[in-house]
Amino acid sequence: MATHRSSPAAAELVAQLERVHALHVARAGNPILAGALDRLADWQSRRLAMTYADLARDPRYGAAIAFFQAELYGGKDFSRRDAELGRIVPAMSRLLPERVILTVARAMELNALSHELDAKLLDHLPRADAQFKVDEYCRAFRRAGRQPDRRRQVALIGEVGAALDRYVRLPMIRRALVLMRRPARAAGLGDLQAFLEAGFDAFHRMGGASTFLSTVAARESAVLDAIFGGSNAPFPEPPPGRRTREGSA
């Protein structure tokens, strides 16, 4: 992966991209792991959809919920997007302020940490090709430990969200993203450009994210407190997903 270390923020972004790249390599080289991670991500995505169904229905918050669920905390294959990001770090350093690059680095840290925690959780769940219930998930969650990292995961959601909320108020940041659009697409970096614009658009629609972010922090912290406190039922069973309905593992 190409490196660019002209600033502390760019160095941090490169470090997080290297961390994410290692996860992509491990996943690509192990189809069983990849399938298990997909199933876990699908289950957790359904849990998030259930927990935040009220916000998702609200036109003010729906796009932000979708952004975090799909782009930062979901089970999509991000390998192409993250490879694109590694290629465009030098251009980002020229066009975007240092604080924006650092926010992208924090977003990549959130993405990497979420996938690392998922891989650790799999060690304590039933067979990789099996479905599981909330009580099994909670027991595996406690056995996996890493409570500080789980708290960090929630904190990063707030940090990235609060930064995006500040940036959408600055016309110069939006103009810089627009300036990146044509060269990014010409260079085959459309996935990355779409990711960056989706985040800005989602937070721009809210017209202020403090209520949204405090709600997410409170609900996710309550889930962590309940699970690490010994609860095996901190939320209902997520609704069946497409794979479950079709009867596949």
C-alpha positions in Angstrom: 0.0 0.0 0.0 1.3 3.4 -0.9 2.2 5.7 1.9 2.0 9.4 2.4 3.3 10.9 5.6 3.4 14.6 5.0 1.3 15.4 8.1 0.4 13.7 11.4 -3.2 13.2 10.2 -2.1 11.6 6.9 0.2 9.3 8.8 -2.6 8.3 11.1 -4.9 7.7 8.1 -2.2 5.5 6.5 -1.8 3.6 9.7 -5.5 2.9 10.0 -5.6 1.9 6.3 -2.8 -0.6 6.8 -4.8 -2.0 9.8 -7.9 -2.4 7.6 -5.8 -3.9 4.8 -4.6 -6.6 7.0 -8.2 -7.5 7.9 -9.1 -7.6 4.2 -6.2 -10.0 3.5 -7.1 -12.3 6.3 -10.8 -12.4 5.2 -9.9 -12.9 1.5 -7.7 -15.8 2.4 -10.2 -17.7 4.5 -13.7 -18.3 2.9 -15.0 -19.9 6.1 -14.0 -16.8 8.1 -15.5 -14.5 5.4 -18.8 -16.4 5.5 -19.0 -16.3 9.3 -18.2 -12.6 9.4 -21.0 -12.0 6.8 -23.5 -13.9 9.0 -22.5 -12.0 12.1 -22.6 -8.7 10.3 -26.1 -9.5 9.0 -27.3 -10.4 12.5 -25.9 -7.2 14.0 -27.2 -5.1 11.2 -30.7 -6.4 12.0 -30.2 -5.7 15.6 -29.2 -2.1 14.8 -32.2 -1.7 12.5 -34.4 -2.8 15.3 -32.8 -0.6 17.9 -32.9 2.5 15.7 -36.2 1.8 13.9 -37.6 5.0 15.3 -34.7 7.2 14.0 -34.6 5.4 10.7 -38.3 6.4 10.1 -37.5 10.0 10.9 -36.6 11.9 7.7 -34.2 14.0 9.7 -32.1 11.0 10.9 -32.7 8.2 8.4 -29.8 8.9 6.2 -27.4 9.2 9.1 -28.5 5.8 10.5 -28.1 4.2 7.1 -24.6 5.8 6.8 -23.3 4.4 10.1 -25.0 1.0 9.7 -23.9 0.4 6.1 -20.6 2.4 5.6 -18.9 2.1 9.0 -20.5 -0.7 11.1 -22.0 -3.0 8.5 -20.9 -6.1 6.7 -20.2 -4.8 3.2 -17.0 -5.6 1.4 -15.0 -2.4 1.8 -11.8 -3.7 0.3 -12.1 -1.7 -3.0 -13.1 1.5 -1.2 -10.3 1.2 1.3 -7.7 0.5 -1.4 -9.0 3.6 -3.2 -8.6 5.6 0.0 -4.9 4.6 0.2 -4.3 5.9 -3.3 -5.9 9.3 -2.7 -4.3 10.2 0.6 -1.8 12.6 -1.2 -4.6 14.4 -3.0 -6.7 14.6 0.2 -3.7 16.2 2.0 -3.6 18.9 -0.7 -7.4 19.6 -0.9 -8.7 19.0 2.6 -7.8 20.5 6.0 -5.8 18.4 8.5 -8.7 18.0 10.8 -10.9 16.5 8.1 -8.2 13.9 7.2 -8.0 13.0 10.9 -11.7 12.4 10.9 -11.5 10.1 8.0 -8.7 8.3 9.9 -11.1 7.9 12.9 -13.8 6.5 10.6 -11.3 3.9 9.3 -10.3 3.1 12.9 -14.0 2.6 13.7 -14.4 0.3 10.7 -11.2 -1.7 11.6 -12.1 -2.0 15.3 -15.6 -3.2 14.5 -14.3 -5.9 12.2 -11.6 -7.0 14.7 -14.2 -7.3 17.5 -16.4 -9.3 15.2 -13.6 -11.7 14.5 -12.9 -12.1 18.2 -16.6 -12.7 18.9 -16.7 -15.5 16.4 -14.3 -17.5 18.5 -17.0 -17.8 21.2 -20.2 -18.2 19.1 -21.6 -21.5 17.8 -20.2 -23.1 14.6 -19.3 -20.6 11.9 -22.1 -21.9 9.7 -24.8 -21.8 12.4 -27.4 -19.3 13.4 -27.5 -18.0 17.0 -29.8 -16.4 19.5 -29.5 -13.3 21.6 -28.5 -15.3 24.7 -25.7 -17.0 22.8 -24.5 -13.7 21.5 -24.4 -12.2 24.9 -22.4 -15.0 26.4 -20.0 -14.9 23.5 -19.7 -11.1 23.9 -18.7 -11.5 27.6 -16.2 -14.3 26.9 -14.6 -12.3 24.1 -14.0 -9.5 26.7 -12.3 -6.4 25.3 -14.6 -4.1 27.2 -12.4 -1.0 26.7 -12.4 -1.6 23.0 -16.2 -1.9 23.0 -16.4 1.5 24.8 -13.9 2.9 22.3 -16.2 1.7 19.5 -19.1 3.7 20.9 -16.9 6.8 21.5 -15.6 6.7 17.9 -19.2 6.9 16.6 -19.7 10.0 18.6 -16.3 11.5 17.6 -16.8 10.9 13.9 -20.4 12.1 14.0 -19.6 15.2 15.9 -16.8 16.1 13.5 -19.0 15.6 10.5 -21.6 17.8 12.2 -19.1 20.6 12.4 -17.8 20.2 8.9 -21.1 20.3 7.1 -21.5 23.9 8.4 -18.3 24.9 6.5 -18.8 25.7 2.8 -15.1 25.3 2.1 -15.2 21.7 3.1 -18.1 21.0 0.8 -16.3 22.8 -2.1 -13.2 20.7 -1.5 -15.3 17.5 -1.8 -16.9 18.8 -5.0 -13.4 19.6 -6.4 -12.4 16.0 -5.7 -15.3 14.5 -7.4 -14.2 14.6 -11.1 -10.5 13.5 -10.5 -11.7 10.8 -8.1 -14.1 9.3 -10.6 -11.6 9.7 -13.5 -9.1 7.8 -11.4 -11.6 5.0 -10.7 -12.2 6.1 -7.1 -15.9 6.4 -7.3 -16.6 4.1 -4.3 -14.5 6.3 -2.0 -16.0 9.5 -3.3 -19.5 8.1 -2.7 -18.5 7.2 0.8 -17.2 10.7 1.7 -20.2 12.4 0.1 -22.7 10.1 1.8 -21.3 11.0 5.2 -21.5 14.7 4.5 -24.9 14.6 2.9 -26.4 12.5 5.8 -25.2 15.0 8.4 -26.2 18.0 6.4 -29.8 16.8 6.3 -30.0 16.7 10.0 -29.3 20.3 10.6 -27.7 19.5 13.9 -26.6 16.1 15.1 -26.4 16.5 18.9 -29.7 14.7 19.7 -28.9 11.9 17.2 -25.4 11.3 18.6 -26.5 11.4 22.2 -29.3 8.9 21.5 -26.9 6.5 19.8 -24.3 6.8 22.6 -27.0 6.3 25.3 -28.5 3.2 23.6 -25.3 1.5 22.7 -23.8 2.2 26.1 -26.9 0.7 27.7 -26.5 -2.4 25.6 -22.9 -2.7 26.7 -23.7 -2.1 30.4 -26.4 -4.8 30.2 -24.3 -7.4 28.5 -21.2 -6.9 30.6 -23.5 -6.8 33.7 -24.6 -10.4 33.0 -27.8 -9.9 31.0 -28.6 -12.4 28.3 -31.6 -10.5 27.0 -30.6 -6.8 26.6 -32.8 -6.6 23.4 -35.3 -8.8 21.7 -34.4 -11.3 19.0 -33.6 -9.4 15.8 -36.2 -10.0 13.0 -35.3 -12.7 10.5 -33.1 -11.7 7.7 -33.2 -12.8 4.1 -30.8 -15.7 4.6 -32.8 -17.0 7.6 -36.1 -16.8 5.7 -34.6 -18.7 2.8 -33.3 -21.4 5.2 -29.6 -20.9 4.4 -27.0 -21.1 7.1 
